[in-house]
Amino acid sequence: MGSAAGQPNYTKFQVIKKIKKGATTRETTKFVDIRGKVVGFNYYESLYSPMVTASFLEVDTGGTVENQKDDFLGTLKDGLPIEGFEEVLVKVSTKYRALDWRGKKRRFIITGSPYNVDSGTRQTAYFPMISINAMKSTSKPVDQIYPEAKISEIVKKILKASELPFEEKNIEETKNSMKVDGKNENPLDTILKLCHKSIPVKGDPGFFFYENSEGYNFKSIHNMIKDGKDFLANTSRSITHRYIYEIGLKANLDNDENDRHVLAPPTVRRDQDQLNAIKNGQYNIRICVRNLVTQEVTEQIINVYNNKDTVTLGSENTDDPNNDQLTNNNNYCRTYTFELLPGVDQDDVSDVISNDPSLYLPQAIFRYSLIHAQLVNIVIPHNGVLTVGECIKLDIENITEGNKIEKEFNDHRSGDYLILHLCHSFTPTNSFTSLTLARDEYGINRTIE
């Protein structure tokens, strides 16, 4: 292992509880420092989730907090007591950036009474937590109708109205517009429903809505990959996003020679060559659209792979422009049928079809499926710089009976991957980051225009 995988430093680990005094409505706030009692802390991000989650494991021998009724010294769970909705402030540091959740809109909420095991001399308790933003959003339903506008602008308006944190750069502009009726739903659920309906200014449909340490993000798969590959192309900037897996780690734990190494054999969870099948026309689709006003029916056969706009993480583009499988009208694997009512989203009489789903839904389904063609799990020394939605470069050594010096890394397995899920794990002696990586195509980079 390396120095980045060493002991974490908790500069803040504090539980906050609001306590009512007697029969009055007056509240006091109690702060409990538990830094020396935390034996495990896990922090989770996911492209699937609009909320950061976390958990910690505490070992308590009593004397942590006074009971509010009789001042008896007890454990954190029983003495405070922990009943759910307590706030938690955390700052933990290692070599590569601190994990800092101490702000008003960047802290955790304990989601319920913890699980615990009691013995005669100590109590071991597990506390599940979620981001305070996810909890507060439940009390701020989307109770209005947003008139037709770019979906990205509506996303910003919903986040602002719900007082949820985000940075402008993390809400990607969409090309298409629509009218959104909140229907008193949770704002996070409302925005999640817009992901598959959104088309980026350039590229294939298909967005993710997720939370990380910067707040909320609304980004397309296309631009997460494009931006990630542009970043990795800069060798000097992207050193923290490059990792190697090879058998054997350096024995010296006092330096950073192992900080860029994968600590355990990568676990391949899915391994499909889906893109080549799509390129060869095996996944052409038929789209049928019926206009409910004119009763006109249109039908077309398309290939959802666009060799001009589709950016992938894998090998060079070797498409055959003369491949007649891509245009064969008798060759399709699935049919999508849409019935459209013109003017339904307009304020007055109109024959306009707003945000036609036949233009984005089949392509979005294709893009979501394609990015999951290959899934790999790895464990590395803690790296707080990483976040979901970014790309990393992974070099995996060849398995051969020959001379590895001639070709050290596997061109098929090595390459760029998108971070799908992330977990920072801390124990009393070690700090690790676990990643689930996704990719749509095998091999080395293809060049971005």
C-alpha positions as CSV (number, residue, x, y, z in Angstrom):
1,M,0.0,0.0,0.0
2,G,1.0,3.6,-0.2
3,S,1.0,6.7,2.0
4,A,-2.4,7.8,0.8
5,A,-3.9,4.6,2.2
6,G,-2.6,5.4,5.7
7,Q,-4.4,6.5,8.9
8,P,-7.1,9.1,8.4
9,N,-7.1,12.3,10.5
10,Y,-10.6,13.3,11.9
11,T,-10.4,17.1,12.5
12,K,-14.2,17.2,13.0
13,F,-16.7,14.5,13.9
14,Q,-19.5,16.1,15.8
15,V,-23.2,15.2,16.4
16,I,-25.7,18.0,16.9
17,K,-29.1,17.5,18.6
18,K,-31.8,20.1,19.3
19,I,-33.3,19.5,22.7
20,K,-36.5,21.0,24.1
21,K,-36.4,22.2,27.7
22,G,-39.3,21.0,29.9
23,A,-42.8,21.9,28.8
24,T,-41.7,25.0,26.9
25,T,-41.0,25.2,23.2
26,R,-37.5,26.7,23.8
27,E,-34.8,24.6,22.3
28,T,-31.1,24.3,23.1
29,T,-28.5,22.7,20.9
30,K,-26.1,20.1,22.1
31,F,-22.8,19.3,20.4
32,V,-21.1,16.0,21.0
33,D,-17.5,15.4,19.8
34,I,-17.0,11.7,19.0
35,R,-13.7,11.8,17.1
36,G,-11.9,9.2,19.3
37,K,-14.8,6.8,19.2
38,V,-15.3,6.4,15.4
39,V,-13.8,3.2,14.2
40,G,-15.3,3.3,10.7
41,F,-16.6,5.9,8.3
42,N,-18.0,5.4,4.7
43,Y,-19.0,8.0,2.2
44,Y,-20.9,7.2,-1.0
45,E,-21.6,9.0,-4.3
46,S,-23.4,7.5,-7.3
47,L,-24.5,8.7,-10.7
48,Y,-27.8,6.9,-9.9
49,S,-28.5,8.9,-6.8
50,P,-29.6,12.5,-6.2
51,M,-28.3,12.3,-2.6
52,V,-24.9,11.6,-1.0
53,T,-25.1,9.0,1.7
54,A,-22.7,8.0,4.5
55,S,-22.4,5.9,7.6
56,F,-20.2,5.5,10.6
57,L,-19.4,2.9,13.2
58,E,-18.9,4.0,16.8
59,V,-17.6,2.0,19.8
60,D,-18.7,3.6,23.1
61,T,-17.8,2.6,26.6
62,G,-20.0,5.3,28.2
63,G,-19.2,8.7,29.5
64,T,-19.7,10.3,26.1
65,V,-22.8,12.4,26.8
66,E,-25.0,13.4,29.8
67,N,-28.6,12.3,29.8
68,Q,-30.8,15.5,29.6
69,K,-33.1,14.2,32.3
70,D,-30.7,13.1,35.1
71,D,-27.2,14.0,33.9
72,F,-26.2,10.3,33.9
73,L,-23.2,9.7,31.7
74,G,-24.0,7.3,28.9
75,T,-23.2,6.3,25.4
76,L,-23.9,8.5,22.4
77,K,-27.0,6.5,21.3
78,D,-28.6,6.2,24.7
79,G,-27.4,9.3,26.5
80,L,-28.2,11.9,23.8
81,P,-30.3,9.9,22.8
82,I,-30.1,9.3,19.0
83,E,-33.7,9.1,17.7
84,G,-33.1,10.2,14.1
85,F,-32.7,13.6,12.3
86,E,-29.6,14.6,14.3
87,E,-27.1,16.5,12.2
88,V,-23.5,15.4,11.8
89,L,-20.5,17.5,10.9
90,V,-17.5,15.6,9.4
91,K,-14.0,16.6,8.2
92,V,-11.5,13.8,7.6
93,S,-8.1,14.4,5.9
94,T,-5.6,12.2,4.2
95,K,-2.8,12.9,1.7
96,Y,-5.2,13.6,-1.2
97,R,-7.7,16.3,-0.1
98,A,-10.0,16.4,2.9
99,L,-13.5,15.2,2.9
100,D,-15.2,18.3,4.4
101,W,-19.0,18.2,5.2
102,R,-19.4,21.0,7.8
103,G,-21.3,23.7,5.9
104,K,-25.0,24.6,6.3
105,K,-25.8,22.8,3.0
106,R,-23.1,20.2,3.3
107,R,-23.6,18.1,6.3
108,F,-25.3,14.8,7.1
109,I,-28.5,13.7,8.8
110,I,-28.9,10.5,10.8
111,T,-31.8,8.7,9.2
112,G,-33.1,6.8,12.1
113,S,-32.3,4.9,15.3
114,P,-28.9,3.2,14.8
115,Y,-28.3,-0.6,14.9
116,N,-26.3,-1.5,18.0
117,V,-24.7,-4.4,19.8
118,D,-24.3,-4.1,23.6
119,S,-21.9,-6.0,25.8
120,G,-21.2,-5.5,29.5
121,T,-18.5,-2.9,28.9
122,R,-19.2,-1.3,25.5
123,Q,-21.8,-0.5,22.9
124,T,-21.0,-0.8,19.1
125,A,-23.5,1.2,17.0
126,Y,-23.9,1.7,13.3
127,F,-25.4,5.1,12.1
128,P,-26.8,5.4,8.6
129,M,-26.8,9.0,7.2
130,I,-27.9,11.0,4.1
131,S,-27.2,14.5,2.9
132,I,-29.1,17.2,4.7
133,N,-30.2,18.5,1.2
134,A,-32.0,15.3,0.4
135,M,-33.9,15.4,3.8
136,K,-34.9,19.1,3.5
137,S,-36.1,18.7,-0.1
138,T,-38.9,16.4,1.1
139,S,-40.6,19.4,2.7
140,K,-40.4,21.6,-0.4
141,P,-42.5,19.9,-3.1
142,V,-42.7,21.4,-6.7
143,D,-46.1,23.1,-6.5
144,Q,-46.1,25.0,-9.7
145,I,-46.2,24.6,-13.4
146,Y,-43.1,25.8,-15.3
147,P,-44.0,27.2,-18.7
148,E,-42.1,25.9,-21.7
149,A,-38.4,26.6,-21.5
150,K,-35.1,24.8,-21.9
151,I,-35.0,21.9,-19.6
152,S,-31.7,23.0,-18.1
153,E,-33.3,26.3,-17.1
154,I,-36.2,24.6,-15.5
155,V,-33.8,22.4,-13.5
156,K,-32.0,25.5,-12.2
157,K,-35.4,27.1,-11.2
158,I,-36.5,24.0,-9.3
159,L,-33.1,23.8,-7.4
160,K,-33.3,27.5,-6.5
161,A,-36.9,27.4,-5.4
162,S,-36.0,24.4,-3.2
163,E,-32.9,26.1,-1.9
164,L,-30.7,23.2,-3.0
165,P,-27.0,24.0,-3.7
166,F,-25.5,23.8,-7.2
167,E,-22.9,25.5,-9.3
168,E,-23.9,26.9,-12.7
169,K,-21.1,24.9,-14.5
170,N,-22.6,21.7,-13.2
171,I,-26.0,22.2,-14.8
172,E,-25.4,21.4,-18.5
173,E,-27.4,23.3,-21.1
174,T,-30.0,21.3,-23.0
175,K,-31.1,21.8,-26.6
176,N,-34.7,21.0,-26.2
177,S,-37.5,22.7,-24.2
178,M,-40.7,21.5,-22.5
179,K,-43.4,22.5,-20.0
180,V,-43.0,20.9,-16.6
181,D,-45.8,20.4,-14.1
182,G,-44.4,19.7,-10.6
183,K,-47.6,18.0,-9.3
184,N,-46.4,18.6,-5.8
185,E,-43.7,16.0,-6.1
186,N,-40.3,16.0,-4.4
187,P,-38.0,18.3,-6.5
188,L,-35.3,15.5,-6.7
189,D,-37.9,13.1,-8.2
190,T,-39.1,15.8,-10.6
191,I,-35.6,16.5,-12.0
192,L,-34.8,12.8,-12.2
193,K,-37.8,12.4,-14.6
194,L,-36.3,15.0,-16.9
195,C,-33.0,13.1,-17.4
196,H,-34.1,10.8,-20.2
197,K,-36.1,13.6,-21.8
198,S,-33.1,16.0,-22.2
199,I,-30.9,16.4,-25.2
200,P,-27.5,18.1,-24.9
201,V,-26.5,20.9,-27.3
202,K,-24.3,18.4,-29.0
203,G,-24.4,14.7,-28.7
204,D,-26.8,11.9,-27.8
205,P,-29.7,12.2,-25.3
206,G,-29.3,10.8,-21.8
207,F,-28.5,12.8,-18.7
208,F,-27.7,11.9,-15.0
209,F,-28.8,14.0,-12.0
210,Y,-26.7,13.4,-8.9
211,E,-25.2,15.0,-5.8
212,N,-21.5,15.3,-4.9
213,S,-19.4,17.5,-2.7
214,E,-20.0,20.5,-5.0
215,G,-23.8,20.2,-4.8
216,Y,-26.2,19.0,-7.5
217,N,-25.2,18.1,-11.0
218,F,-27.3,17.7,-14.2
219,K,-25.0,16.4,-17.0
220,S,-25.2,14.4,-20.2
221,I,-23.3,11.1,-20.7
222,H,-21.9,12.6,-23.9
223,N,-20.2,15.6,-22.2
224,M,-19.1,13.7,-19.1
225,I,-17.1,11.5,-21.4
226,K,-15.9,14.3,-23.7
227,D,-14.8,16.5,-20.8
228,G,-13.2,13.5,-19.0
229,K,-11.1,12.5,-22.1
230,D,-10.0,16.1,-22.6
231,F,-8.9,16.2,-19.0
232,L,-7.0,12.9,-19.2
233,A,-5.2,14.1,-22.4
234,N,-3.4,16.6,-20.2
235,T,-0.8,14.4,-18.5
236,S,0.4,17.0,-16.0
237,R,-3.1,17.8,-14.7
238,S,-4.6,14.4,-14.7
239,I,-1.9,12.5,-12.6
240,T,-4.5,12.0,-9.8
241,H,-6.8,10.3,-12.3
242,R,-4.4,7.6,-13.6
243,Y,-4.0,4.2,-12.0
244,I,-2.1,1.0,-12.7
245,Y,-2.8,-2.6,-11.8
246,E,0.2,-4.9,-11.8
247,I,1.1,-7.8,-9.5
248,G,3.2,-6.8,-6.5
249,L,3.3,-3.5,-4.6
250,K,6.3,-1.7,-3.2
251,A,7.2,-2.8,0.3
252,N,7.9,0.7,1.5
253,L,4.9,2.3,3.2
254,D,6.5,5.6,4.0
255,N,6.4,7.1,0.5
256,D,3.9,7.6,-2.4
257,E,5.2,4.9,-4.8
258,N,2.0,2.9,-4.4
259,D,-0.5,5.8,-4.4
260,R,-1.2,5.3,-8.1
261,H,-1.6,1.6,-7.9
262,V,-4.8,-0.5,-7.7
263,L,-4.6,-2.5,-4.5
264,A,-6.5,-5.6,-5.4
265,P,-7.3,-7.5,-8.7
266,P,-10.0,-5.6,-10.6
267,T,-13.4,-7.4,-10.5
268,V,-15.2,-7.5,-13.9
269,R,-18.9,-7.3,-13.3
270,R,-20.1,-7.0,-16.9
271,D,-18.2,-7.5,-20.2
272,Q,-20.1,-7.0,-23.4
273,D,-19.0,-5.9,-26.9
274,Q,-22.3,-4.1,-27.4
275,L,-21.1,-1.2,-29.5
276,N,-19.8,-3.3,-32.4
277,A,-23.1,-5.1,-32.5
278,I,-24.9,-1.7,-32.7
279,K,-22.4,-0.5,-35.4
280,N,-23.2,-3.5,-37.5
281,G,-26.9,-2.8,-37.5
282,Q,-28.0,-5.5,-35.1
283,Y,-29.8,-3.0,-33.0
284,N,-31.6,-0.9,-35.6
285,I,-35.0,0.2,-34.3
286,R,-38.3,1.0,-35.9
287,I,-40.1,4.2,-34.7
288,C,-43.8,4.6,-35.4
289,V,-45.5,7.9,-34.6
290,R,-49.3,8.6,-34.8
291,N,-50.6,12.2,-34.8
292,L,-53.9,12.0,-32.9
293,V,-55.3,15.2,-34.6
294,T,-54.5,14.4,-38.2
295,Q,-54.4,10.6,-37.7
296,E,-51.2,10.6,-39.8
297,V,-48.8,7.7,-39.1
298,T,-45.1,7.8,-39.9
299,E,-42.6,5.0,-39.7
300,Q,-38.8,5.0,-40.0
301,I,-36.0,2.6,-39.3
302,I,-32.9,4.1,-37.7
303,N,-29.6,3.1,-36.2
304,V,-29.3,4.7,-32.8
305,Y,-25.5,4.9,-33.1
306,N,-24.4,8.2,-34.6
307,N,-20.8,7.9,-35.8
308,K,-20.4,11.7,-35.9
309,D,-21.8,12.7,-32.5
310,T,-21.5,9.6,-30.4
311,V,-18.4,10.0,-28.2
312,T,-17.1,6.7,-26.6
313,L,-14.4,5.7,-24.1
314,G,-12.8,3.0,-26.2
315,S,-11.0,2.2,-29.4
316,E,-10.6,4.1,-32.6
317,N,-13.7,4.5,-34.9
318,T,-13.5,1.9,-37.6
319,D,-17.1,2.2,-39.0
320,D,-17.7,1.0,-42.5
321,P,-19.7,3.8,-44.2
322,N,-20.9,1.3,-46.8
323,N,-22.3,-1.1,-44.3
324,D,-25.8,-1.8,-45.7
325,Q,-26.9,-3.3,-42.4
326,L,-27.3,0.2,-41.0
327,T,-29.9,1.1,-43.7
328,N,-31.6,-2.2,-44.3
329,N,-35.3,-1.5,-43.6
330,N,-36.0,-5.1,-42.9
331,N,-33.4,-5.3,-40.2
332,Y,-34.6,-4.0,-36.8
333,C,-34.8,-5.5,-33.3
334,R,-37.3,-3.3,-31.5
335,T,-40.3,-1.1,-32.3
336,Y,-41.2,2.1,-30.4
337,T,-44.7,3.4,-30.8
338,F,-45.7,7.0,-29.9
339,E,-49.2,8.7,-30.0
340,L,-48.7,12.4,-30.0
341,L,-51.4,15.1,-29.3
342,P,-50.3,18.5,-30.8
343,G,-50.9,21.5,-28.7
344,V,-51.2,19.7,-25.4
345,D,-48.4,21.8,-23.9
346,Q,-49.5,25.1,-25.4
347,D,-51.5,27.8,-23.7
348,D,-53.8,28.3,-26.7
349,V,-55.0,26.4,-29.8
350,S,-51.9,25.0,-31.6
351,D,-50.8,22.2,-33.9
352,V,-47.3,22.2,-32.5
353,I,-45.8,19.0,-31.0
354,S,-43.6,20.0,-28.1
355,N,-40.6,17.9,-27.1
356,D,-41.5,14.9,-29.3
357,P,-40.4,11.8,-27.4
358,S,-39.6,9.9,-30.6
359,L,-36.6,12.3,-31.0
360,Y,-35.0,11.4,-27.6
361,L,-36.4,8.3,-25.8
362,P,-35.0,5.5,-28.1
363,Q,-31.6,7.3,-28.3
364,A,-31.5,7.9,-24.5
365,I,-32.3,4.2,-23.8
366,F,-29.5,3.2,-26.1
367,R,-27.0,5.6,-24.4
368,Y,-27.9,4.5,-20.9
369,S,-27.5,0.8,-22.0
370,L,-24.3,1.4,-23.8
371,I,-22.4,3.1,-21.0
372,H,-23.1,0.0,-18.9
373,A,-21.6,-2.4,-21.4
374,Q,-18.5,-3.0,-19.3
375,L,-18.4,-2.6,-15.5
376,V,-15.3,-3.0,-13.3
377,N,-14.7,-2.6,-9.6
378,I,-11.4,-1.5,-8.2
379,V,-9.9,-0.5,-4.8
380,I,-7.3,2.2,-4.6
381,P,-5.5,4.3,-1.9
382,H,-7.8,7.1,-0.8
383,N,-8.2,9.9,-3.3
384,G,-10.5,12.6,-2.3
385,V,-10.0,14.5,-5.6
386,L,-12.1,11.9,-7.4
387,T,-15.9,12.2,-7.8
388,V,-18.6,10.4,-9.8
389,G,-19.1,11.6,-13.4
390,E,-15.3,12.0,-13.9
391,C,-13.1,9.8,-16.1
392,I,-10.0,7.9,-15.0
393,K,-7.3,6.1,-17.0
394,L,-6.7,2.5,-15.9
395,D,-3.7,0.5,-17.1
396,I,-4.0,-3.3,-16.5
397,E,-1.0,-5.5,-17.0
398,N,-1.0,-8.3,-19.6
399,I,-1.3,-11.9,-18.6
400,T,1.3,-13.7,-20.7
401,E,3.9,-16.4,-20.7
402,G,6.0,-14.2,-22.8
403,N,8.1,-11.2,-22.0
404,K,6.0,-8.5,-20.4
405,I,8.6,-5.9,-21.2
406,E,7.6,-6.0,-24.8
407,K,4.0,-5.2,-24.0
408,E,3.4,-4.4,-20.4
409,F,-0.3,-3.4,-20.5
410,N,-3.4,-5.0,-22.0
411,D,-4.7,-2.8,-24.8
412,H,-8.1,-4.5,-24.6
413,R,-8.8,-3.9,-20.9
414,S,-6.8,-0.7,-20.4
415,G,-8.1,2.7,-21.2
416,D,-10.5,5.4,-20.1
417,Y,-13.4,4.6,-17.7
418,L,-16.3,6.7,-16.3
419,I,-16.7,6.7,-12.5
420,L,-20.2,5.3,-11.9
421,H,-20.1,4.8,-8.1
422,L,-17.6,5.9,-5.5
423,C,-17.0,5.0,-1.8
424,H,-14.4,6.6,0.5
425,S,-13.8,4.2,3.4
426,F,-11.8,5.0,6.6
427,T,-10.7,2.7,9.4
428,P,-8.5,3.5,12.4
429,T,-5.4,2.5,10.3
430,N,-6.3,2.8,6.6
431,S,-8.1,4.9,4.0
432,F,-9.4,3.5,0.7
433,T,-11.5,4.5,-2.3
434,S,-13.6,1.9,-4.0
435,L,-14.8,2.7,-7.5
436,T,-17.3,1.1,-9.9
437,L,-16.1,2.0,-13.4
438,A,-18.2,1.9,-16.6
439,R,-17.2,1.9,-20.3
440,D,-19.0,1.6,-23.6
441,E,-16.2,0.3,-25.8
442,Y,-13.0,-1.8,-25.5
443,G,-9.5,-0.5,-25.9
444,I,-7.5,2.7,-26.2
445,N,-8.9,6.2,-26.7
446,R,-10.5,7.4,-29.9
447,T,-9.6,10.9,-30.9
448,I,-12.0,13.7,-30.1
449,E,-12.4,16.4,-32.9
